[in-house]
Amino acid sequence: MIIKFDVFGKQMSVIKSEHEWQLFNESDTGIRSRVYDVMIPSDIDESKLEKYLDDIYHEYASEKHSKVKRLK
């Protein structure tokens, strides 16, 4: 399952792989690249991913992109 987010204007996705969450940057062309410098704890519930990404990336917030939004 791929969960897509708008993280302060940047398209990202989270995938549950076996027993871990994996974070990816999404491109406009559909290319996905893994983010290795952010670890999402495996015990975080799917419903809390939006808040977790907000906490990690809050310094990228702007007037135009003021929050993290789950897509689809």
C-alpha positions as CSV (number, residue, x, y, z in Angstrom):
1,M,0.0,0.0,0.0
2,I,1.3,3.4,-1.0
3,I,0.2,6.4,1.0
4,K,0.8,9.7,-0.7
5,F,1.3,13.1,1.0
6,D,1.8,16.7,0.2
7,V,4.5,17.6,2.7
8,F,4.6,21.5,2.6
9,G,4.4,21.5,-1.2
10,K,6.7,18.5,-1.8
11,Q,5.1,15.2,-3.0
12,M,6.1,12.2,-0.8
13,S,4.9,8.7,-0.2
14,V,5.1,6.2,2.6
15,I,5.1,2.4,2.0
16,K,4.8,-0.3,4.7
17,S,7.3,-2.9,3.7
18,E,7.3,-6.0,5.9
19,H,7.6,-4.5,9.4
20,E,8.9,-1.0,8.6
21,W,7.7,2.3,7.1
22,Q,9.7,3.5,4.1
23,L,9.6,7.2,3.0
24,F,10.0,8.3,-0.6
25,N,10.2,11.5,-2.6
26,E,7.9,11.5,-5.6
27,S,8.7,13.3,-8.9
28,D,6.4,14.7,-11.5
29,T,7.5,12.0,-13.8
30,G,6.5,9.2,-11.5
31,I,10.0,8.4,-10.3
32,R,10.2,7.5,-6.6
33,S,13.5,7.9,-4.6
34,R,13.9,6.6,-1.1
35,V,14.6,9.0,1.8
36,Y,17.2,7.3,4.0
37,D,17.8,10.1,6.5
38,V,14.3,10.0,8.0
39,M,13.3,6.9,9.9
40,I,9.6,6.4,10.7
41,P,9.2,4.2,13.7
42,S,7.5,0.9,12.8
43,D,5.0,1.1,15.6
44,I,3.5,4.4,14.4
45,D,-0.1,3.8,13.3
46,E,-1.0,4.8,9.7
47,S,-3.4,7.4,11.0
48,K,-0.5,9.3,12.7
49,L,1.8,9.5,9.7
50,E,0.6,12.9,8.6
51,K,1.4,14.3,12.1
52,Y,4.8,12.6,12.1
53,L,5.8,14.0,8.8
54,D,4.6,17.5,9.9
55,D,6.8,17.2,13.0
56,I,9.9,16.1,11.0
57,Y,9.5,18.6,8.1
58,H,7.9,21.6,9.9
59,E,10.8,23.9,8.9
60,Y,9.7,23.7,5.3
61,A,6.3,25.2,6.1
62,S,5.4,28.4,4.3
63,E,2.4,30.7,3.9
64,K,1.5,28.9,0.7
65,H,2.2,25.4,2.1
66,S,1.3,25.5,5.8
67,K,0.6,21.9,6.5
68,V,1.1,18.3,5.5
69,K,-1.9,16.8,3.7
70,R,-2.7,13.2,2.9
71,L,-3.6,12.7,-0.8
72,K,-6.1,10.2,-2.1
